[in-house]
Amino acid sequence: MTVAPIVAWDWLLVALCCVATAYAVVAALALPSARGLLARSRGGEPGRAAEPVSVLKPLCGNEPRLYENLSTFCEQSHPCYQLLFGVSSAADPAIAVVRRLQAAFPERDIVLVVDSRVHGHNLKVSNLINLAARAKHPLIVLADSDIAVARDYLEAVTAPLADSRVGIVTCLYHAKSVGGFWTRVGAQFINEWFAPSVRIAHAGGSRSFGFGATLALRASVLADIGGFDALKDCLADDYWLAEHTRQLGMATVLSELVVDTDVIEPDFRALWLRETRWLRTIRSINPLGFAFLFITFTSPWLAAGALLAAHGGGAMVAASTVLGIAARVLLHARAAREPREFWRDLPLVPLRDALLAAQWFVAAFGSHVVWRGARMPVVARIAEGSDGP
């Protein structure tokens, strides 16, 4: 039996498969080894800047490992800093965690702010507005509640602010699964898709980003952009905070430090809702970039390339597919912090990429997202009177 040659309309599919392979190769090369990042994060040289810092931590509920993650901020080597923890309700269980921290670290300047005032649609930003009123130092650092950091973190992320041309410093993050099967799938979303995508964009010269894992800036710059009030109706508040500083003509710095974040979604539904929210947020910021994300979900394209190769696609398709599979496995290896993690989660790679493709399709539709029980419009809205687009 002879194999039919590839037909003309298949060449588009061949081209897409080859582009997906090229992306897999670049992503694998762009992503630093997770084990190397871990070593640098725990042993990096302290930054030059030692100005006092106010750290703003908006909280909502008692997440898994909340005490452990927040305690890393109490163990900093920085000589002078203030920790501001904020909740919107006196009944929030995160209050008990903050009280434990205050008892465990009496030498630290730890302030608990309980304030139910709501400013705009974004409840996290409302919390930040209430916290900022109590900040007393010239440098401001924001970090999400599920972030764990090294002892030299504050020195490292504030050091670039010694340059007056720098508006904001942000950090990438490495995900750790806290729980079972679906948290492992969720960690791959961050470690094997999001982080490589940012690395590629950064290597290409893009600085259009800002991540809630860390945002460090001067209090004077925050005042110049209108404070957190400028973000109170924004969906992607971390991105827009950084974007406002760029609109002032200031630089965005991606720190070499990589922090840890927890993935805690216990089931498919929770993970689906979180990741489609992230993808819709990307859509709100960069619709054109979102439209072309489909090429970054490599496993479905590699499967298509394998089928084409098996049905007369030719040596080029076969070679591209083999190269793509090798690159995707290498990307998975570089994202793993230990060999056991690599082998345990290797079978999840095709599922992870296929799930991303499905989420991308669904995220292309819909006008709202739900975050911590609050429903927000997808279209990012800038507060009236601000300088945003």
ABEGO torsion letter per residue (X at the ends): XBBBBBBAAAAAAAAAAAAAAAAAAAAAAABBBAAAAAAAAAABBBBABABBBBBBBBBBEBBBGAAAAAAAAAABABABBBBBBBBABAABAAAAAAAAAAAABAABBBBBBBBABBBEABAAAAAAAAAAAABABABBBBBBAABBBBAAAAAAAAAAAABAABABBBBBBBBBBBEBAAAAAAAAAAAAAAAAAAAAAAAAGBABBBBAABBBBBAAAAAAAGEAAAAAABABAAAAAAAAAAAAGBBBBBBABBBBBBBABABAAAAAAAAAAAAAAAAAABAAAAAAAAAABAAAAAAAAAAAAAAGAEAAAAAAAAAAAAAAAAAAAAABABAAAAAAAAAAAAAAAAAAAAAAAAAABEABBBBGGBBBBABBBBBBGBABX
